[in-house]
Amino acid sequence: MKRLRWFVLPFLAFVLSALSTPVPARAQNPSPNDLLVLTNVTVVDVRTGALQPEQTVILERNHIYSVGPSKSAKYPRNAAIVNCRGLFLIPGLWDMHVHLVFGDWFPDAKDISLPLFVANGVTGVRGMGSTLEIVQDWRNEIEAGRLIGPRILTSGPMLDGPKPRFPSSIAIATPEEGRRAVTELKSRGADFIKLQSLIPRDAVLAIAEEAKKQEIAFEGHVPDAVRASEMSEAGMKSFEHLIGIFEGSSSAEDDFLKGNKTEGRLLATYDEARATSLATMLAKNQTWQCPTLVWERGGNLLDVSDFSGDSRVKYVPGSWKNKTWKRFTEEIERMTWRHARNLSRRSWKSCKCCTKRGCNFLRERIRPPAFIFSRASACTKSYSGSWQPGSRPLRRCKLPH
């Protein structure tokens, strides 16, 4: 597939059906001041891969007013008009794993991250651990048109074990604390519950039960004390980073649940039959996978560390390069290159296995470790052909929701 020049409209997560079905005109004509008219654009129907040339898309504020052939399009000539000849219009992208407000890790995210999302065509994000009230304030400002940024779904703080490893976390040691955290986050307006890795087993099961009772989704890491198959059967909506997939694909899974887990053992005990069985279950239960492969590439394979000549460096704040990248670099250097390389290869193979069995995937960029470039990765990796093994550009275009 030839590389195309994509024109992605800020602020708009397109409804897929609107790209192939004309929107009927409303009874009352909108004000020209509220319209943006994109003429002569080629619309990409991401359901079929068909290209619809010479289309005019009329937007009324942040809604699609109409889509149809340019030769028959009618609109006020004093509206804002952009001639998009030679450009392509695709749905707004969603980045399905981000951390917007995460302690002191990513300072100035309001001024840096939010507009960069939009500049890279990311019009929606799923916040997987942040300070809830701050993100809710940003969301209100964005929806009111006073702040440039994507649509935001957020979990608020993550639920983790008695001693959380990360900022924006709630410590959970007992089933009662787990149930209470779910209830409180639901009442505070969280869109879903995010799980981390260290929650005790009995608390994990209580969280899953309470989330069902409260009718709020729970997503995130498969906790270390629970099997991936158990979490899928319990109704967990998505797994992050393939956590639980490696363990569930291993003949030593029972031992791993006791804490005896290393990178080397994960690789050495891989069982293809177990991997296929688990992938089949995940597909049946519609347990979505967010493998964060861009993260795996930047977070595990430190084969390049000098990016001084890379044009993308200008988008990376100094505090991120000097602090966040440094933190992750030190973590990566503690893992042997051989294990890191083989884990990365196993990640791709696991994704391919899940794809063959019909699992659903979410596209992500995640926070900037060493070395992820600010907000650009969701675009560049998605369309470069390197995102998901066994998937085609059309499939990647349909992701994530």
FENTAVEN-V525206 format. One record per pair of residues at least 24 apart in sequence whose ideal C-beta (glycine too) atoms are under 7 Angstrom apart, sorted by the first residue. I is the first residue (numbers start at 0). J is the second residue. Records with the same first field share a line. If there is no record, write none. Layout:
BEGIN
I=J ; J
END
This chain:
BEGIN
0=392
3=87
4=86 ; 87
5=87 ; 89 ; 120
6=40 ; 83 ; 86 ; 87 ; 88
7=89 ; 91 ; 92 ; 120
8=91
9=117 ; 122
10=61 ; 117 ; 122
11=61 ; 91 ; 122
12=90 ; 91 ; 93 ; 122 ; 123 ; 150
13=90 ; 91
15=45 ; 46 ; 90
17=63 ; 66
18=42 ; 44 ; 45 ; 66 ; 90
19=44 ; 46
21=65 ; 66 ; 67
22=63 ; 64 ; 65 ; 66
24=65
29=59 ; 64
31=75 ; 77 ; 78
33=59 ; 60
34=58 ; 59 ; 74 ; 75 ; 78 ; 79
35=79
36=74 ; 78 ; 79 ; 80
37=81 ; 83 ; 88
38=69 ; 80 ; 82 ; 83
39=69 ; 82 ; 83 ; 84
40=83 ; 86 ; 88
41=87 ; 88
42=66 ; 88
43=87 ; 88 ; 89 ; 396
45=89 ; 90 ; 393 ; 396 ; 397
48=393
56=88
89=396
91=120 ; 122 ; 123
92=120 ; 121 ; 122 ; 377 ; 378
93=121 ; 123 ; 124 ; 399 ; 400
94=121 ; 124 ; 363 ; 364 ; 377
95=125 ; 289 ; 361 ; 362 ; 363 ; 399
96=125 ; 127 ; 239 ; 289 ; 291 ; 363 ; 365
97=124 ; 125 ; 126 ; 127 ; 364 ; 365 ; 366
98=126 ; 127 ; 128 ; 129 ; 366
99=126 ; 129 ; 134
100=129 ; 130 ; 133 ; 134 ; 167
101=128 ; 129 ; 166 ; 167 ; 366
102=166 ; 167
104=166 ; 323 ; 366
105=319 ; 323 ; 366
106=318
107=316
109=137
111=316 ; 373
112=373 ; 374
113=137 ; 146 ; 147 ; 148
114=147 ; 148
115=314 ; 373 ; 374
116=148 ; 149 ; 374
117=147 ; 148 ; 149
119=374 ; 375 ; 377 ; 378
120=378
121=149 ; 374 ; 377
122=149 ; 150
123=149 ; 150
124=149 ; 151
125=152
126=151 ; 152 ; 153 ; 154
127=154 ; 193 ; 219 ; 239
128=154 ; 156 ; 157 ; 165 ; 167 ; 193
129=153 ; 155 ; 167
130=167
131=155 ; 156 ; 187 ; 189
135=188
152=190
153=189 ; 190
154=189 ; 190 ; 191 ; 192 ; 193
155=184 ; 187 ; 189
157=193 ; 195 ; 219
158=192 ; 193 ; 194 ; 195 ; 198 ; 206
159=195 ; 197 ; 198
160=197 ; 198 ; 199
163=195
168=195
171=198 ; 202
172=199 ; 202
173=202
174=201 ; 202 ; 205
176=202
177=202 ; 205 ; 206 ; 209
178=205 ; 209
181=206 ; 209 ; 210 ; 213 ; 215
182=209 ; 213
185=213 ; 215
191=215 ; 216 ; 217 ; 218
192=216 ; 217
193=218 ; 219
194=219 ; 220 ; 222
195=219 ; 220
196=220 ; 222 ; 223 ; 242
197=223
198=222
199=224
200=224 ; 225
207=233 ; 234
224=256
226=252
227=277
228=277 ; 280
231=280 ; 281 ; 284 ; 286
232=284
235=286
236=287
237=286 ; 287 ; 288 ; 289 ; 361
238=286 ; 288
239=289 ; 291
240=290 ; 291
241=290 ; 346 ; 349
244=277 ; 349
245=345
247=273 ; 277
248=273 ; 274 ; 277 ; 349
249=273
262=334 ; 338 ; 342
263=338
266=341 ; 342 ; 345
269=345
274=349 ; 352
275=352 ; 356
278=352 ; 353 ; 356 ; 358
279=356
281=353 ; 358
282=356 ; 357 ; 358
285=359
287=359 ; 360 ; 361
288=353 ; 358 ; 360 ; 361
289=361 ; 363
290=346 ; 350 ; 360
291=363 ; 365
292=346 ; 386
293=363 ; 364 ; 365 ; 371 ; 376 ; 380
294=365 ; 368 ; 371
295=343 ; 346
296=343
297=368 ; 369 ; 370 ; 371
298=327 ; 331 ; 368
299=331 ; 339 ; 342 ; 343
300=339 ; 340 ; 343
301=328 ; 331 ; 369
306=370
311=372 ; 375
314=372 ; 373 ; 375
315=367 ; 372 ; 373
319=367
323=367
324=369 ; 370
327=368 ; 369
328=369
331=369
347=388
350=387 ; 388
351=388 ; 389
354=387 ; 389 ; 390
355=389
360=387 ; 398
361=398 ; 399
362=386 ; 398 ; 399
END
